[in-house]
Structure formats: structure tokens, C-alpha cells
Amino acid sequence: MRAYCKHDSAAGRRLKRSEPVDLILRVNGEEQSVKVEPQQTLLEVLRESFGFTGTKEACGEGACGACTVIVDGLPSLACMMLAVEQEGRNIETIEGLSKEGELHPLQEAWLEEYGAQCGFCSPGMIMSAKGYLESHPDAGEDDIKEALGGNICVCGNYEHILSAVLKGRERMKAGGC
């Protein structure tokens, strides 16, 4: 399962406009107002307007997974989604995972299993894993590998990443999130 890019045709009438659009986006459980250009991606708005720089910008064409966030429970490529199409949806970034200073089980496992080598891919990998594991808590190793297939680690740290996701999966199942 790769991250998806869902485009809502109901938002099409907004896309015909060339002037900025006022939006209310629900990010990490909080509604935030923002004025966006119709062509701005969700990635641009998250990083530039809201300061959520944990969501990384890399390829800009949906090929690397660095920009993965969770939209309505599904791993989604923020670089391929127009911000104007996200109003009314639940958007979760890496910054929203820790609660009251406590790391999410996947984040804890990432540190313990050395999932981050340079760390650039980590937010996207963690968000892809979280989105997948929440709907597939008993996923096996091969399923997890397939789910993370749209995320690239240029360091080649896949063995440690897989170990971290497997450990995080067990903690999530045990109620650690």
C-alpha cells in the first residue's frame, strides 16, 4: 500500500479562481485559518504557513514519500495534494504524534532501533507506518515492506527502519499510543 493522492472534485470550483482562498484546515487536531493560492500544495501550506517543517520537501512529484502526512487516516503525499481540497479533512503531521511530551510508540522504536541515519526520510516513513498500522495492526513483515514501498531512504537504512516499525507495531498493539 503506497500513500495516496486524493483529489476532491467538489473543490473544483475553487480551483477555477485565481485569487487567494481563505481556508480552515484541521491540522494535528486544531483548526487553523490560512489564506492560500489555489495552486498551493498541502506541503507548501504546512511548511510555509504553519511552520510544520517536519514534513519534508524532496522530489515534488510524489515519488519519494518524504512529504507523507496522514489525511483522514490514510498516508497521503502532501506534495501532490492541493491545499484548497483539504478543508474539512483531518490532517496529521509528524509534529502531531507526540502527546504531552511523550513520543509515539513508533518514534520511540525509531530511536531505539536506529531508524534514523541522516533522519531526512524519518518523518515520512513514520507517518506511512502509522497510517498503515492503524488500519492493519496485525500486518506482517512483507505487508509492512510493501506499505513503505513508496518511501525512499537515500542512506539505505531499511533494515533498521523495518526493525523500528515492527517494534512500534507491537507497542501500538499493546496500547502504547
Stockholm file with secondary structure:
# STOCKHOLM 1.0

chainA/1-177         MRAYCKHDSAAGRRLKRSEPVDLILRVNGEEQSVKVEPQQTLLEVLRESFGFTGTKEACGEGACGACTVIVDGLPSLACMMLAVEQEGRNIETIEGLSKEGELHPLQEAWLEEYGAQCGFCSPGMIMSAKGYLESHPDAGEDDIKEALGGNICVCGNYEHILSAVLKGRERMKAGGC
#=GR chainA/1-177 SS CCCBCCCCGGGHHHHTCCSCEEEEEEETTEEEEEEECTTCBHHHIIIIITCCTTSCCSSSSSSSCTTEEEETTEEEEGGGSBGGGCTTSEEECGGGTCBTTBCCHHHHHHHHTTCCSSCSSHHHHHHHHHHHHHHCTTCCHHHHHHHTTTCCCTTCCHHHHHHHHHHHHHHHHTTCC
#=GC SS_cons         CCCBCCCCGGGHHHHTCCSCEEEEEEETTEEEEEEECTTCBHHHIIIIITCCTTSCCSSSSSSSCTTEEEETTEEEEGGGSBGGGCTTSEEECGGGTCBTTBCCHHHHHHHHTTCCSSCSSHHHHHHHHHHHHHHCTTCCHHHHHHHTTTCCCTTCCHHHHHHHHHHHHHHHHTTCC
//
